Amino acid sequence: RVRDEGEWSVLPATGRPGDPPAWPLIEQSAREATFWADLWKLPQAVMWERQHLEHQVALYVRRLIEAEQPGSVAALSTLCRQLQDGLGLSTPGLRANRWKIDEAKSDAPTASAKPAPTARDRLKVVAGGRPA
């Protein structure tokens, strides 16, 4: 699941398999349930599970939902950003936790696998040897 590369942990790009853990707080709203389930599919969730961070993730979800409300205090947005960093949900947070997300492997060739055609390649030769 998680591969170690020196001091860094490489998280699977496919994310955490399975159902999310049980909601650890009281009275989960429908919005919280949706966001909770989505977060537990992320690559970072593999580490949250390993480190037993269910309460921290739930608090992040709850505060983020509160921060979405009109008229919420600015300090709530600051708290959400700090929680995102701590949970590795931001680029600085991934770096601080020393987590990398593995590059997704695909069998399909990438666009860069084949060089773009040149002007010469685009010319069509017709009878008589002249470009069309």
C-alpha positions, -999 to +999 in steps of 0.1 A: +000+000+000+024+027+012+060+025-002+088+041+017+115+060-001+140+071+025+123+096+047+093+099+024+062+077+022+047+072-013+009+069-012-010+049-038-025+071-065-055+049-065-064+061-030-077+041+000-099+012-009-131+003+010-157+021+029-149+051+051-146+045+089-176+052+111-182+089+118-166+095+152-185+127+161-222+132+170-250+140+146-234+138+111-252+160+085-258+148+050-232+173+037-207+160+062-214+124+052-208+131+015-176+150+022-164+123+047-169+095+022-151+114-005-121+122+017-116+086+027-111+077-010-080+099-013-044+086-012-038+105+021-065+085+038-041+055+038-019+073+062-049+087+082-061+052+088-026+040+097-022+069+122-058+066+136-067+102+125-104+097+122-113+124+148-090+149+131-104+143+097-140+145+111-131+178+128-118+191+095-150+181+077-172+197+104-152+230+104-150+231+066-188+228+064-192+256+089-167+277+070-189+273+038-218+291+055-224+327+047-212+350+074-187+325+089-157+341+107-124+344+089-106+325+117-126+294+107-111+295+072-076+299+087-083+268+109-094+248+079-062+257+060-042+246+090-061+213+092-056+208+055-019+212+059-018+188+089-038+162+070-016+165+039-045+179+018-024+207+004+010+207-013+027+222+017+010+196+039+022+168+017+057+181+019+056+187+057+043+151+062+069+138+038+042+121+017+043+117-021+014+105-042+026+078-066+023+086-102-007+068-117+005+041-141-014+038-174-011+014-203-023+042-227+005+061-244+007+097-234+005+126-259+042+132-254+051+096-264+047+105-301+064+136-314+042+163-330+042+162-368+065+187-384+055+209-414+074+185-436+054+156-422+022+174-430+030+178-467+014+153-490+033+142-520+012+136-551+020+123-586+048+143-601+067+147-568+052+180-558+036+187-525-002+192-526 
